[in-house]
Amino acid sequence: MKTIIFPNDLTDLNYPQFAGTRLRVDLDALVANWRQAQEKVGRAQAAAAVKADAYGLGLEPVAGALIDAGCTDFFVATIEEGVRLCALNTGINIHLLSGLLPGFADICRSHSLIPALYSAETYREWMAECPDKPHTLHLGTGINRLGLPVVDYREIAVQIKNSVYHRPDLLMSHLACADEPDHPMNAEQLDLFNELRALLPDVPCSLSNSAGIDLGPDFHFDMVRPGIALYGGWNLADYQTVASFEARVAQIKKVKKGERIGYGGSHTFDRDGEIAVVSAGYADGYHRSASGSGTAMRDLQEPAKAWIKGHFVPSLGRVSMDLAAFDVTDLPEGTAQAGDWIEIFGRNVSIDGVAQGCGSIGYEMLTSVGARTVRIYEHGEEPGKERSDG
């Protein structure tokens, strides 16, 4: 993956003109989103979830910008991510959501990683290998992924009270349905979390992800863990656009009524028209389901749209590994030309908007952006224009 950092525009750079796709990352908007999350939770602390290579945006540039802004706690998913983050800055707290794999206590200790311990076995191993080092207890409250069973936690809490084990540095759990505010599981998990944390009342607590922040103060506790909100994929009224995924127009092509396009000939043109063939496909993270994939979900929603020179344009035919096509028939003659950039998602086409057209979610769109896509990090820019859903 090639990374280019620029403060102004592409004309100032030796930019690789052969790039078919680029991901522009607005680091100022990223920092603004973190500060917005911090403002929402008041006295609680806003950490940052930077797992999955910072949701596909690039771990080191994203974490570096947040560290410079004052963020001190980061959540990663894997040891590899934690080691990379430790190399970036040794003065931060790095929380390891995957917990402790057998035999890896030493590498966690040597890189100051704070594992989220989710079983009695991992807890006993950490106490045997690193009894005085920071650790988190990840409590199971209903999502039934990783999480310390309630019965095991109760036993461990008793042993901690009896000074058999060191106190954890954090109690955490994870909400299953926070993006559905009225879902009964939110209240159920909150009640159980409150019951469990009462067993160790002096230990700081964390329950909320991005969506959980919007559930209100009862869910904030001592720390929240925003992820998708930082990257502009949640609650667009409150958070700024951070990532813009763009593809190069390879060819503007005339088509005749009755002709077909792409693998399987899944789309037949009902009029003479014009298409833009662009250098982005599912290898770049633009899903095959964006248009005409033949799957059942495609009959239930409109195709994904892109944005070029002030116009929304729909996807046509099956997205292939390296190419996709968009209908530019209704654009003024000559508007779209070979070499132009087309926005797959960004300030005009929301991540969630294009994800809906793909039968997916914004998280998947971000983390799917391929390694051959050039990442460009912008800072010191004027605020971006207001966007609309596509």
C-alpha positions in Angstrom: 0.0 0.0 0.0 1.4 3.4 -1.0 0.7 6.3 1.2 0.9 9.9 0.1 0.4 12.8 2.5 -0.6 16.2 1.0 -2.0 19.4 2.4 -3.3 21.1 -0.7 -4.0 19.6 -4.1 -2.6 16.9 -6.3 -0.8 19.2 -8.7 1.8 19.8 -6.0 2.8 16.1 -6.0 4.5 13.5 -8.0 1.2 11.6 -7.9 1.1 8.1 -9.5 -1.2 8.9 -12.4 -1.7 5.2 -13.1 -3.7 4.7 -9.9 -7.1 3.4 -10.6 -8.6 4.1 -7.1 -7.7 6.4 -4.3 -9.0 6.8 -0.7 -8.8 10.4 0.5 -8.7 10.6 4.3 -9.5 13.9 6.0 -7.5 13.8 9.2 -9.0 17.1 10.4 -12.5 15.7 10.1 -11.4 12.5 11.9 -10.1 14.6 14.9 -13.3 16.7 14.8 -15.4 13.5 15.0 -13.4 12.3 18.0 -13.8 15.6 19.8 -17.5 15.5 19.0 -17.7 12.1 20.6 -15.8 13.4 23.6 -18.2 16.3 23.9 -21.2 14.0 23.8 -20.0 11.9 26.8 -19.0 14.7 29.0 -16.9 13.5 31.9 -16.5 10.0 30.4 -13.4 9.4 28.3 -13.6 8.9 24.5 -11.2 6.3 23.4 -10.8 5.3 19.7 -11.4 1.9 18.0 -8.6 1.6 15.4 -9.0 -2.1 14.7 -8.9 -3.5 11.1 -6.2 -1.0 10.1 -8.4 1.8 11.5 -11.4 0.6 9.6 -9.3 0.4 6.4 -8.1 4.0 6.6 -4.6 3.2 7.8 -3.6 2.6 11.4 -0.5 4.7 11.7 -1.8 8.0 10.1 -5.2 7.7 11.9 -3.8 6.9 15.3 -1.1 9.5 14.9 -3.6 12.2 14.2 -5.7 11.2 17.2 -2.7 11.0 19.5 -1.7 14.5 18.5 -5.2 15.6 19.3 -5.0 14.1 22.8 -6.5 10.6 22.6 -4.8 8.3 25.0 -6.7 5.0 24.8 -7.0 2.8 21.7 -8.7 -0.4 21.0 -7.3 -2.9 18.4 -8.4 -6.4 17.5 -5.2 -8.3 17.0 -1.7 -8.5 18.5 -0.2 -7.4 15.2 -2.2 -4.2 15.3 -1.2 -3.7 18.9 2.5 -4.1 18.1 2.2 -1.6 15.2 0.5 0.9 17.5 3.1 0.4 20.2 5.9 1.2 17.7 4.1 4.4 16.9 3.8 5.7 20.5 4.7 4.1 23.9 2.8 6.6 26.0 -0.7 5.4 25.1 -2.9 2.6 26.4 -3.4 -0.1 23.8 -6.4 -2.4 24.6 -6.4 -5.8 22.8 -10.0 -6.8 22.1 -9.0 -10.4 21.0 -7.8 -11.0 24.5 -5.1 -13.5 25.2 -4.3 -16.4 22.9 -2.5 -19.3 24.7 1.2 -18.6 24.9 1.1 -15.0 24.0 1.3 -13.3 27.4 5.0 -12.5 26.9 4.5 -10.5 23.7 1.6 -8.6 25.2 3.7 -7.7 28.2 6.7 -6.7 26.1 4.6 -4.3 24.0 2.5 -3.0 26.9 -0.8 -4.4 25.4 -3.8 -4.6 27.7 -5.7 -7.7 26.9 -9.5 -7.9 27.3 -9.7 -11.3 29.2 -12.9 -13.1 28.2 -12.6 -16.5 29.9 -11.5 -18.1 33.2 -8.6 -19.8 31.3 -7.2 -16.6 29.8 -7.6 -14.8 33.1 -5.7 -17.5 35.0 -2.9 -17.5 32.4 -2.5 -13.7 32.6 -2.5 -13.8 36.4 0.2 -16.5 36.3 2.4 -14.7 33.7 1.7 -11.0 34.3 -0.1 -10.6 37.6 0.8 -7.0 38.1 0.3 -5.8 34.5 -2.8 -3.9 33.3 -5.7 -6.0 32.1 -9.4 -5.7 31.3 -12.2 -8.1 32.1 -14.6 -8.5 29.1 -17.9 -9.4 30.6 -20.5 -11.4 28.6 -23.9 -9.6 28.9 -25.8 -11.1 26.0 -24.1 -10.6 22.6 -22.6 -14.1 23.0 -19.3 -13.5 21.2 -16.2 -13.1 23.3 -17.1 -12.5 27.0 -16.5 -13.8 30.4 -19.5 -15.9 31.5 -21.3 -14.4 34.4 -20.7 -17.4 36.7 -17.0 -17.3 36.1 -16.9 -13.5 36.6 -18.7 -13.8 40.0 -16.0 -16.3 41.2 -13.2 -14.1 39.9 -14.7 -11.0 41.6 -14.8 -12.8 44.9 -11.2 -13.8 44.6 -10.2 -10.3 43.7 -12.0 -9.0 46.8 -10.1 -11.5 48.9 -6.9 -10.2 47.4 -6.1 -13.4 45.6 -5.8 -11.5 42.3 -5.0 -8.0 41.2 -7.9 -5.7 40.3 -8.5 -5.3 36.6 -8.0 -1.8 35.1 -11.3 -1.9 33.2 -14.5 -3.8 33.1 -16.1 -3.8 29.6 -18.9 -5.4 27.6 -20.3 -4.8 24.1 -23.8 -3.9 23.1 -25.5 -6.1 20.5 -28.3 -3.8 19.3 -27.2 -0.2 20.1 -28.0 0.9 16.5 -31.7 0.1 17.3 -32.4 2.4 20.2 -35.7 0.8 21.2 -34.4 -2.8 21.1 -35.1 -4.4 24.5 -31.6 -6.0 24.5 -30.1 -2.5 25.2 -31.9 -2.2 28.6 -31.3 -5.9 29.3 -27.5 -5.6 28.8 -27.3 -2.3 30.7 -29.1 -3.9 33.7 -26.8 -6.9 33.7 -23.7 -4.8 33.3 -24.7 -2.6 36.2 -25.3 -5.7 38.3 -21.9 -7.1 37.5 -19.9 -4.0 37.9 -21.4 -3.5 41.4 -19.3 -6.5 42.4 -16.1 -4.4 41.7 -17.4 -0.9 42.2 -14.1 0.8 42.1 -13.1 -0.4 38.7 -13.6 1.9 35.7 -16.2 0.6 33.2 -16.9 0.8 29.4 -20.0 -0.4 27.5 -20.7 1.9 24.6 -19.5 1.8 21.0 -20.5 4.6 18.5 -24.2 3.8 18.6 -24.1 3.3 22.3 -23.0 6.9 22.8 -26.3 8.1 21.4 -28.3 5.9 23.9 -27.6 8.5 26.6 -25.6 9.0 29.8 -26.7 5.8 31.4 -24.6 3.9 28.8 -21.5 6.1 29.0 -19.8 5.0 32.3 -16.1 5.9 32.4 -15.1 5.3 28.9 -16.7 4.9 25.4 -15.2 3.3 22.4 -16.3 5.1 19.2 -15.3 3.4 16.0 -17.4 4.0 12.9 -18.4 7.5 14.2 -14.8 8.6 14.0 -14.7 7.6 10.3 -17.9 9.4 9.3 -20.1 6.3 9.0 -22.6 6.9 11.8 -25.1 9.7 12.5 -24.2 12.0 9.7 -26.0 14.9 11.4 -23.3 14.9 14.1 -20.2 13.6 12.5 -18.2 14.8 9.4 -17.2 12.9 6.3 -13.7 11.5 6.7 -13.2 9.0 3.8 -13.7 9.5 0.1 -13.3 6.5 -2.1 -12.8 7.5 -5.8 -12.1 5.7 -9.0 -10.6 6.7 -12.3 -12.9 6.8 -15.4 -11.2 4.6 -17.9 -13.5 5.0 -20.9 -16.7 6.8 -21.9 -18.5 4.4 -24.1 -21.6 4.8 -26.4 -24.1 2.0 -26.2 -27.2 1.1 -28.4 -30.6 0.1 -27.3 -30.8 -3.7 -26.8 -27.1 -4.1 -26.1 -26.0 -5.8 -22.9 -23.2 -5.1 -20.5 -20.8 -7.1 -18.3 -20.6 -10.7 -17.2 -23.8 -12.6 -17.7 -25.3 -9.8 -19.7 -27.4 -9.0 -16.7 -28.4 -5.5 -17.9 -30.0 -4.7 -21.2 -30.1 -1.1 -22.4 -33.6 0.2 -23.0 -32.3 3.2 -24.9 -29.3 4.5 -26.7 -26.9 5.9 -24.1 -23.5 6.4 -22.7 -21.6 4.7 -19.9 -18.5 5.4 -17.9 -16.3 2.4 -17.4 -14.3 3.0 -14.2 -11.2 1.3 -12.8 -12.8 0.0 -9.6 -14.0 -3.5 -8.9 -14.6 -5.9 -6.1 -10.8 -6.3 -5.7 -10.8 -2.6 -4.7 -13.7 -3.0 -2.3 -16.6 -2.1 -4.6 -18.8 -5.0 -4.1 -20.1 -7.2 -6.9 -23.6 -6.8 -5.4 -23.5 -3.1 -6.3 -25.6 -3.7 -9.4 -27.0 -6.6 -11.3 -25.4 -9.4 -9.3 -28.4 -11.7 -9.8 -28.8 -12.2 -6.0 -32.2 -12.1 -4.4 -31.5 -8.9 -2.5 -30.9 -7.0 -5.7 -34.6 -7.2 -6.4 -35.4 -5.4 -3.2 -33.4 -2.2 -3.6 -32.1 0.4 -6.1 -28.6 -0.1 -7.4 -25.7 1.7 -5.8 -25.0 5.2 -7.1 -21.8 7.2 -7.6 -21.2 11.0 -8.0 -19.4 12.7 -10.8 -19.2 16.5 -11.5 -22.4 17.3 -9.6 -24.5 14.3 -10.7 -25.6 11.0 -9.2 -25.1 8.1 -11.6 -26.4 4.6 -11.1 -24.2 1.4 -11.3 -25.0 -0.9 -14.3 -24.3 -4.5 -14.9 -22.1 -6.8 -12.8 -19.1 -5.3 -11.0 -16.1 -7.3 -12.0 -12.7 -7.7 -10.3 -11.2 -4.5 -11.7 -14.0 -2.6 -13.4 -17.5 -1.2 -12.9 -19.8 0.8 -15.1 -22.1 3.7 -14.5 -24.9 5.2 -16.6 -24.0 8.8 -17.6 -26.6 9.1 -20.4 -28.5 11.9 -18.7 -25.4 14.1 -18.0 -24.8 17.0 -20.3 -22.7 16.0 -23.4 -19.0 15.9 -22.6 -19.5 16.2 -18.8 -17.8 12.9 -18.0 -14.5 12.1 -19.7 -11.8 9.5 -19.5 -9.3 10.3 -16.7 -12.0 12.0 -14.5 -12.4 10.8 -10.9 -15.8 9.4 -9.8 -16.8 9.3 -6.1 -17.9 5.8 -5.0 -18.5 7.2 -1.5 -17.5 10.3 0.2 -18.9 13.8 0.7 -21.7 13.4 -1.8 -22.4 9.7 -1.6 -22.6 8.6 2.0 -20.9 5.3 3.0 -24.2 4.0 4.3 -25.9 5.1 1.1 -23.7 3.1 -1.2 -23.6 0.3 1.3 -27.4 0.0 1.1 -27.2 -0.2 -2.7 -24.8 -3.1 -2.2 -26.9 -4.9 0.4 -24.1 -4.2 2.9 -23.2 -1.8 5.7 -20.8 1.1 6.0 -18.4 -0.9 8.1 -17.9 -3.4 5.4 -17.5 -0.8 2.7 -14.7 0.9 4.6 -12.8 -2.2 5.6 -13.1 -3.7 2.1 -11.1 -0.9 0.4 -8.3 -2.9 -1.3 -4.6 -2.7 -0.7 -3.9 -1.4 -4.2 -5.9 1.7 -3.5 -3.7 4.7 -2.9 -4.3 6.3 0.5 -4.0 10.1 0.6 -4.1 11.9 3.9 -5.4 15.5 3.9 -4.9 18.0 6.7 -5.2 21.7 7.0 -8.0 21.8 4.5 -11.1 24.0 4.4 -14.2 22.1 5.6 -15.8 20.0 2.9 -19.0 20.8 1.2 -22.2 19.4 2.6 -23.1 16.0 1.2 -26.3 14.2 0.5 -27.1 10.5 0.5 -26.7 8.5 -2.6 
